[in-house]
Amino acid sequence: MQSPGVSRQWLMAVILGLGMLLPTALPAQSSEAEEKPLPLDALRSFTEVYERIQQDYVESVDDETLIRNAIRGMLSGLDPHSTYLDTSEFQQLREGTQGQFGGLGIEVGMEDGFVKVIAPIDDTPADAAGIQPGDLIIRIDGQSVKGLDLQEAVERMRGEPGTTIELGILREGEDAPLELVIERAIIRVQSVRSRMLEPGFGYLRISQFQSRTGDDVLDALESLNDQADGLNGLVLDLRNNPGGVLDAAVEVADVFLSNGRIVSTEGRSDEAASEFTATPNDALNGEPLVVLVNAGSASAAEIVAGALQDHRRAVIMGEPTFGKGSVQTILPLRDGNAVKLTTARYYTPDGRSIQAEGIVPDVAIANLQVSNGETLPDALRESNLPGHLGGEGESGEGEGGNSNASLATRDYALAEALNLLKGLTILGR
């Protein structure tokens, strides 16, 4: 709807007059802005299209909707991560960084007009339904996503907990699109989980970087150290971690580093340039560290992996990461809405850009599944025999015998990471 007392002709005159008004009426923002006049021909084309829609489109569309859609289109044409956020979308984004929101539990981007899955979040409906990194969502409830910007697609996938949604998915290696019906839920993301793999060797998984992730990692390490009476090594699992809060990534990398740069950012403005450095004290006391990554490891996860790799603090193991090396800044607007705008690129301590390159692991491990009894059969041992005489210190079934072979059937990459961790520990000693 138009504002009272404001005609469309007046609005058009204001747009067309910007080229004459702005350079003298507003202070210059930069020398670059002074050298580049506004494109009057393009603005005239915009107003002509605007008028054509108002006069000839099959249905009436109010001015506010047209302008909002123009803003969305302008931002979505920049890159897959810049977007316009209305008040509700802005609120949902803030809720997501706190670790609780409604939806499917999936991090997505845009590719060739389709929604591309970066990674499902652990223990969410998307994870349970078998959504995989790299999947292309081509339909939502039977309607094509072509023509939607990212935020519109995300909004369609959100909904009341308990309601269902049908996704049409293209997956590499599948001859036909998959149709998945998923029930929405309240997504409560537990950012950090940990457990002991074997005596002395811990496992710590970060599923997403939230505002409290750095503190949660320190708490988890303290608990693992208490259980092990001092850790001999740790596997840090960043697979299918879609990223999150930059400050949390810096805090996590700082947990394992004692000095030097963690990450730097560079953009067009001075405000976009920043550098983060490590503080003294390595919470793992220099013990070996193996970091697991895959194609679903993105953004903040790549910052951590890149920092630990450049400082030679950890061995990075798995598959090349996603390659999202850009910084998005949330810029609130006067009306309560906001713009999420790409403002800078990330650089690792050695000056490498993550963007479209990702982190190449030191040790490549394909995404394999091992069948128990085929590729890694359990060797026949005394401890496998029914009714065997228990050895001194043996308590029940536990993790004894060929436990690493059993781990390999559940998670091959993790089993290989544990083997590497043991080797590093032996070499270190």
C-alpha positions in Angstrom: 0.0 0.0 0.0 1.1 3.5 -0.7 1.8 5.9 2.2 -1.0 8.6 2.6 -0.3 11.7 0.6 2.6 10.1 -1.4 1.9 9.5 -5.1 3.7 7.0 -7.3 4.8 9.8 -9.6 6.5 11.5 -6.7 8.2 8.2 -5.8 9.5 7.8 -9.4 10.7 11.4 -9.4 12.7 10.8 -6.2 14.3 7.7 -7.7 15.2 9.4 -10.9 16.5 12.5 -9.1 18.9 10.5 -6.9 21.7 11.0 -9.3 21.6 14.7 -8.8 20.7 14.8 -5.1 23.0 12.3 -3.5 26.5 13.5 -4.3 25.8 17.0 -2.9 23.2 16.2 -0.2 25.0 13.4 1.5 28.6 13.2 2.8 30.9 11.1 0.7 31.5 7.6 2.2 34.7 6.9 0.3 36.9 8.1 -2.5 35.5 5.2 -4.6 31.9 6.5 -4.1 33.0 10.0 -5.3 34.4 8.6 -8.5 31.3 6.5 -9.4 28.1 8.5 -10.2 24.8 6.7 -9.9 23.7 4.8 -13.0 20.8 7.0 -14.2 20.0 4.8 -17.2 19.7 1.7 -15.0 17.5 3.6 -12.6 15.3 4.8 -15.4 15.0 1.1 -16.5 14.1 0.1 -13.0 11.3 2.7 -12.8 10.0 1.8 -16.2 9.7 -1.9 -15.2 8.1 -0.8 -11.9 5.5 1.1 -13.8 4.9 -1.7 -16.3 4.2 -4.1 -13.4 1.8 -1.7 -11.8 -0.1 -1.0 -15.1 0.0 -4.4 -16.9 0.6 -7.2 -14.4 -2.4 -9.7 -14.2 -3.0 -8.9 -10.6 -2.6 -5.7 -8.5 0.6 -5.6 -6.4 1.1 -3.0 -3.7 4.2 -0.7 -3.8 5.7 -2.1 -0.6 5.7 -5.7 -1.9 7.3 -4.7 -5.1 10.1 -2.7 -3.4 10.7 -5.5 -0.9 11.0 -8.0 -3.7 13.4 -5.7 -5.6 15.6 -5.5 -2.5 15.6 -9.3 -2.1 16.5 -9.8 -5.7 19.3 -7.2 -5.5 20.9 -9.0 -2.6 20.3 -12.6 -3.8 22.1 -11.6 -7.1 25.3 -10.8 -5.2 26.1 -14.3 -3.8 24.4 -17.3 -2.2 24.7 -15.9 1.4 23.6 -12.2 1.1 19.9 -11.8 1.8 17.1 -9.5 3.1 15.6 -10.5 6.5 12.2 -9.3 7.5 11.4 -8.9 11.2 10.4 -12.6 11.7 13.4 -13.9 9.7 15.7 -11.7 11.7 14.4 -13.1 14.9 14.7 -16.7 13.6 18.4 -16.1 12.8 19.1 -14.8 16.3 17.3 -17.8 17.8 19.5 -20.1 15.6 22.7 -18.8 17.1 21.3 -19.5 20.6 20.8 -23.2 19.7 17.0 -23.5 19.6 14.7 -22.9 16.6 11.8 -24.6 14.7 12.3 -26.5 11.5 14.1 -29.5 10.0 17.6 -28.9 11.3 19.5 -28.3 8.1 22.1 -25.8 6.9 21.6 -24.8 3.2 22.9 -22.5 0.5 21.9 -21.9 -3.2 23.4 -23.5 -6.3 22.1 -23.1 -9.8 18.7 -21.9 -8.5 18.3 -24.9 -6.2 18.7 -25.2 -2.5 21.9 -27.1 -1.7 22.4 -28.9 1.6 25.6 -27.9 3.3 25.0 -30.3 6.2 22.2 -31.7 8.4 22.5 -30.9 12.1 23.0 -33.9 14.5 19.9 -35.5 15.9 17.3 -33.5 14.0 14.5 -34.5 11.6 16.8 -33.8 8.6 19.5 -36.0 10.1 17.0 -38.8 10.9 15.6 -38.7 7.4 19.0 -39.3 5.8 19.6 -35.9 4.3 23.2 -35.7 3.1 25.7 -32.9 2.4 25.5 -32.0 -1.3 21.9 -33.0 -1.8 20.0 -30.5 -4.0 16.4 -29.7 -2.8 14.5 -29.1 -6.0 10.9 -29.2 -4.7 9.2 -28.2 -1.5 5.7 -29.8 -1.0 5.5 -30.4 -4.7 6.4 -26.9 -5.8 9.7 -26.1 -7.5 12.2 -23.9 -5.7 13.3 -22.3 -8.9 12.8 -18.6 -8.6 12.9 -18.5 -4.8 15.7 -16.8 -3.0 17.4 -18.7 -0.2 15.4 -17.0 2.6 12.1 -17.7 0.9 13.1 -21.4 0.6 14.1 -21.6 4.2 10.8 -19.9 5.3 8.8 -22.6 3.4 10.8 -25.4 5.1 10.0 -23.9 8.6 6.7 -24.5 10.2 4.8 -25.7 13.3 6.4 -28.7 15.1 4.5 -31.9 14.2 3.6 -30.8 10.7 5.1 -32.6 7.7 6.9 -31.4 4.6 7.8 -33.3 1.4 11.1 -32.6 -0.2 12.2 -33.5 -3.7 15.9 -34.2 -3.7 18.5 -34.7 -6.3 21.4 -36.8 -5.0 24.6 -37.7 -6.8 24.5 -41.4 -7.8 20.7 -41.6 -7.8 19.0 -42.1 -11.1 15.8 -40.3 -10.1 14.9 -37.6 -7.5 14.2 -38.8 -4.0 10.9 -37.9 -2.3 11.3 -37.5 1.5 8.5 -36.8 3.9 9.9 -35.2 7.1 8.1 -34.1 10.3 9.1 -30.7 11.6 10.2 -30.3 15.2 11.7 -27.8 17.6 15.4 -28.0 17.0 17.5 -27.9 20.1 21.1 -28.2 19.1 23.5 -29.7 21.5 26.6 -28.0 20.2 29.3 -30.2 21.9 29.4 -33.9 22.8 32.2 -35.9 24.2 33.1 -39.4 25.3 36.1 -41.7 25.8 37.0 -43.9 22.8 39.6 -45.9 24.7 41.5 -45.4 27.9 43.5 -42.2 27.4 41.9 -41.2 24.1 39.0 -38.8 24.0 36.4 -37.9 21.3 34.9 -34.4 21.1 32.2 -33.5 18.5 31.1 -30.0 17.6 27.9 -30.1 15.5 27.5 -26.3 15.2 29.2 -23.1 16.5 26.9 -21.3 18.9 27.5 -18.5 21.3 28.4 -20.9 24.2 30.4 -23.4 22.1 33.9 -22.2 23.4 32.9 -22.6 27.0 31.2 -26.0 26.3 34.4 -27.3 24.7 36.5 -26.3 27.8 33.9 -28.1 30.1 34.0 -31.2 27.9 37.8 -31.3 27.9 37.9 -31.0 31.7 35.5 -33.9 32.0 37.5 -36.1 29.6 40.7 -35.3 31.4 39.1 -36.3 34.7 37.9 -39.6 33.2 41.2 -40.4 31.7 43.4 -39.0 34.5 45.0 -37.0 31.8 44.3 -37.4 28.0 46.9 -38.9 25.7 45.2 -37.6 22.6 41.9 -36.3 21.2 39.8 -36.7 18.1 37.9 -33.4 17.3 35.0 -34.2 15.0 33.9 -31.3 12.7 32.2 -33.4 10.1 28.9 -32.0 8.8 29.4 -28.9 10.9 27.8 -26.1 8.9 29.5 -23.3 10.8 27.9 -20.6 12.9 29.3 -17.8 15.1 32.7 -16.5 14.2 33.7 -15.7 17.8 32.9 -19.3 18.8 35.2 -20.6 16.1 38.0 -18.4 17.4 37.4 -19.5 21.0 37.6 -23.2 20.0 40.8 -22.8 18.0 42.3 -20.8 20.9 41.6 -23.8 23.2 44.3 -25.8 21.4 46.7 -23.0 20.4 49.0 -20.9 22.6 50.1 -18.1 20.3 49.9 -16.8 16.7 47.1 -15.8 14.4 43.9 -17.8 14.3 42.1 -16.1 11.4 42.0 -12.8 9.6 39.3 -11.1 7.5 39.6 -8.6 4.7 36.9 -6.6 2.9 36.5 -3.3 1.1 36.0 -1.2 4.2 38.3 -0.7 7.1 35.7 -2.1 9.4 35.7 -5.4 7.6 39.4 -6.0 8.3 40.1 -7.9 11.5 42.6 -10.3 13.0 42.2 -12.8 15.9 45.2 -14.2 17.8 45.6 -17.0 20.2 46.1 -16.6 24.0 48.6 -18.6 26.1 47.7 -22.1 27.4 46.8 -25.1 25.3 44.0 -26.9 27.2 45.2 -30.2 25.7 48.7 -29.6 27.0 50.3 -30.3 23.6 48.9 -33.9 23.3 48.2 -35.2 19.8 45.1 -33.9 18.1 43.3 -35.3 15.0 40.5 -33.3 13.4 37.9 -35.0 11.2 36.3 -33.0 8.4 34.2 -33.7 5.3 32.3 -31.9 2.5 29.8 -30.8 5.1 32.4 -28.9 7.2 31.9 -25.3 6.4 32.6 -21.7 7.5 33.5 -21.6 11.2 34.4 -25.3 11.1 36.9 -24.5 8.3 38.3 -21.6 10.3 39.2 -24.0 13.2 40.6 -26.7 10.9 42.6 -24.2 8.9 44.1 -22.6 12.0 45.1 -25.9 13.5 46.5 -27.1 10.2 48.6 -24.0 9.6 50.0 -24.0 13.1 50.8 -27.8 12.7 48.9 -28.3 15.9 46.7 -31.0 14.5 46.5 -33.6 11.7 43.4 -32.8 9.5 41.8 -36.1 8.3 38.9 -36.8 6.0 37.6 -35.1 2.8 38.1 -31.6 1.4 35.7 -29.2 3.2 32.9 -27.2 1.7 34.7 -23.9 1.0 32.6 -21.2 2.5 35.2 -18.6 3.3 33.1 -15.4 3.4 31.9 -13.3 6.3 28.3 -12.2 6.6 27.4 -9.2 8.7 23.9 -8.6 10.0 23.0 -5.0 9.4 19.8 -3.9 11.2 17.5 -1.5 9.4 15.5 1.4 10.8 12.2 -0.5 10.3 13.2 -3.6 12.4 14.2 -5.6 9.4 17.8 -6.4 8.5 20.2 -7.2 5.7 22.6 -10.1 5.8 25.5 -8.9 3.7 28.8 -10.6 2.7 31.4 -8.1 3.8 34.7 -9.9 3.9 36.7 -13.1 3.3 38.3 -15.4 5.8 42.1 -16.1 5.6 43.9 -18.8 7.5 47.0 -18.0 9.6 49.2 -18.6 6.5 47.1 -16.3 4.4 45.1 -18.9 2.5 41.6 -18.0 1.4 39.0 -20.7 2.3 36.5 -19.3 -0.3 35.6 -21.9 -2.9 38.8 -23.8 -2.0 38.1 -25.3 1.4 40.6 -27.1 3.6 42.4 -30.0 2.0 43.0 -32.7 4.7 46.5 -33.9 5.5 45.2 -37.5 5.4 42.5 -38.3 2.9 39.8 -40.7 4.1 36.9 -41.5 1.8 33.3 -41.7 3.1 33.3 -45.5 3.4 31.3 -48.1 5.3 32.8 -51.3 6.6 30.7 -54.4 6.8 31.4 -56.4 10.0 32.7 -59.9 9.2 33.7 -58.9 5.6 36.4 -56.2 5.2 37.5 -56.2 8.9 36.5 -59.5 10.4 36.9 -59.9 14.2 40.0 -62.1 14.8 39.4 -65.3 16.9 40.8 -64.7 20.3 40.6 -66.3 23.7 38.4 -63.5 24.8 35.9 -64.3 22.0 35.3 -67.9 23.2 32.1 -68.5 25.2 32.8 -69.0 28.9 36.5 -68.0 28.6 38.5 -67.5 31.8 38.6 -63.9 32.6 41.9 -62.2 32.7 43.1 -60.0 35.6 41.5 -56.6 35.4 38.9 -57.7 32.8 35.4 -56.5 33.7 32.5 -57.7 31.6 32.5 -57.3 27.8 33.5 -53.6 27.9 35.6 -52.3 25.0 38.1 -55.1 25.0 39.0 -57.6 22.3 39.0 -56.2 18.8 37.2 -52.9 19.8 38.7 -50.9 17.0 37.3 -53.3 14.4 33.9 -52.9 16.0 34.3 -49.1 15.8 35.3 -49.3 12.2 31.9 -50.9 11.3 30.1 -48.0 13.0 32.4 -45.2 11.9 35.3 -46.0 9.6 36.8 -42.5 9.6 36.7 -42.3 13.3 38.4 -45.7 13.7 41.2 -44.5 11.4 41.5 -41.3 13.3 42.0 -43.2 16.5 44.6 -45.4 14.9 46.5 -42.3 13.8 46.1 -40.7 17.2 47.7 -43.8 18.8 50.6 -43.7 16.3 51.2 -40.0 17.0 51.2 -40.7 20.7 53.8 -43.4 20.3 56.0 -41.2 18.1 55.7 -38.4 20.6 56.9 -40.5 23.4 
